[in-house]
């Protein structure tokens, strides 16, 4: 048996423009200067409030709470208006369907999306049934803390040696490594291949086809 866990934003779906617009709107609500596109995307994978605090460390706690509300409202409005932020990367849907049919493989998602945001993705692409565990920002300490990965392993009965995390940021890699799991970094997300390697990724998939091969090679120790 093996447990394969995916990150969502930047790994399964492309949500760049929605995240950038929601961040810009939240900061503008309190007249804070907006960070660069690169800095915004680098923070993807952290809990939203932590990302906002990193962008404007001078903000008060009340301002962070308000900006978090604005961010979430803006994000939800954008998602409801069109598909920005919910476009699955080419090849990923097919891989979920293939893996979901394997008797020896359990699937999970760990994301810093809200539970509602995660539900929207798995339901929009009709893939909820293939996942045995779904963890969101509402379920515990955020990445890179190992808690959600440990919870996923405990709930599925998988050991660290049987578990593999697939993500596009150093936060995904650090979370999984702290939990004792193996890791694959994907090169089409929000951090660079160099950053993924530096964070300790066991392997790098530059394309979804690379990922398919690496997953097929993962056998529990």
KATA-V42405 format. One record per residue. N is the residue number from 1. OMEGA is omega in whole degrees, -180 to 180 (none if undefined). NEAR is the number of other C-alpha atoms within 12 Angstrom. Layout:
((N/OMEGA/NEAR) (N/OMEGA/NEAR))
This chain:
((1/176/23) (2/178/34) (3/179/42) (4/-176/50) (5/179/48) (6/161/46) (7/-179/48) (8/-178/46) (9/179/45) (10/179/39) (11/176/44) (12/-177/41) (13/178/39) (14/-177/29) (15/-174/34) (16/-173/34) (17/179/28) (18/-180/34) (19/-179/41) (20/-179/33) (21/-180/31) (22/178/35) (23/179/43) (24/-179/31) (25/-180/30) (26/-179/37) (27/180/36) (28/180/21) (29/178/23) (30/175/23) (31/175/14) (32/176/23) (33/-178/19) (34/177/24) (35/180/26) (36/176/15) (37/-179/22) (38/-179/19) (39/179/22) (40/-178/33) (41/179/33) (42/-178/30) (43/177/37) (44/-176/44) (45/173/41) (46/170/36) (47/-173/28) (48/-179/37) (49/177/37) (50/178/27) (51/180/31) (52/178/44) (53/178/29) (54/179/23) (55/-177/31) (56/-178/28) (57/180/18) (58/-179/16) (59/176/25) (60/179/16) (61/179/16) (62/178/14) (63/177/25) (64/179/29) (65/180/22) (66/179/23) (67/177/35) (68/177/31) (69/180/23) (70/179/27) (71/-176/33) (72/179/28) (73/180/23) (74/180/26) (75/-179/36) (76/178/27) (77/-179/21) (78/-179/25) (79/-179/27) (80/-178/18) (81/-180/13) (82/-175/15) (83/180/23) (84/180/25) (85/-178/35) (86/-179/35) (87/-179/28) (88/179/31) (89/180/27) (90/176/17) (91/-175/20) (92/179/31) (93/-180/26) (94/180/21) (95/178/28) (96/180/35) (97/-180/20) (98/-178/20) (99/-179/28) (100/-179/24) (101/-177/17) (102/-176/18) (103/-175/13) (104/-173/18) (105/173/31) (106/-177/33) (107/177/42) (108/171/41) (109/171/43) (110/-174/52) (111/173/49) (112/165/40) (113/171/39) (114/177/32) (115/179/22) (116/179/23) (117/177/32) (118/179/37) (119/180/24) (120/-179/24) (121/-175/35) (122/179/28) (123/179/17) (124/-179/21) (125/174/24) (126/-178/17) (127/-177/30) (128/-175/23) (129/-176/20) (130/-176/29) (131/178/30) (132/-180/27) (133/179/32) (134/-178/40) (135/-178/37) (136/178/36) (137/-180/31) (138/-171/20) (139/179/25) (140/179/23) (141/-176/25) (142/174/31) (143/8/39) (144/175/33) (145/-174/27) (146/-170/27) (147/-176/27) (148/176/35) (149/178/50) (150/177/35) (151/-179/30) (152/179/39) (153/-180/37) (154/-177/19) (155/180/19) (156/-179/26) (157/-179/20) (158/174/32) (159/175/25) (160/-179/31) (161/180/24) (162/-170/30) (163/-179/39) (164/177/49) (165/180/53) (166/-178/51) (167/-175/51) (168/-178/47) (169/177/47) (170/-180/41) (171/176/39) (172/-177/52) (173/-178/44) (174/178/37) (175/-176/38) (176/-180/43) (177/178/31) (178/178/26) (179/178/31) (180/-177/25) (181/173/36) (182/-175/38) (183/170/45) (184/174/45) (185/179/47) (186/-172/45) (187/-179/32) (188/-175/31) (189/-167/39) (190/172/40) (191/-175/34) (192/176/26) (193/180/28) (194/180/20) (195/178/24) (196/178/33) (197/-179/24) (198/-180/19) (199/174/29) (200/179/27) (201/-179/35) (202/179/29) (203/179/31) (204/174/37) (205/-179/29) (206/178/24) (207/175/23) (208/178/29) (209/174/21) (210/-178/22) (211/179/33) (212/-180/26) (213/-179/17) (214/178/26) (215/-180/36) (216/-179/20) (217/-178/15) (218/177/28) (219/-179/18) (220/-179/21) (221/none/15))
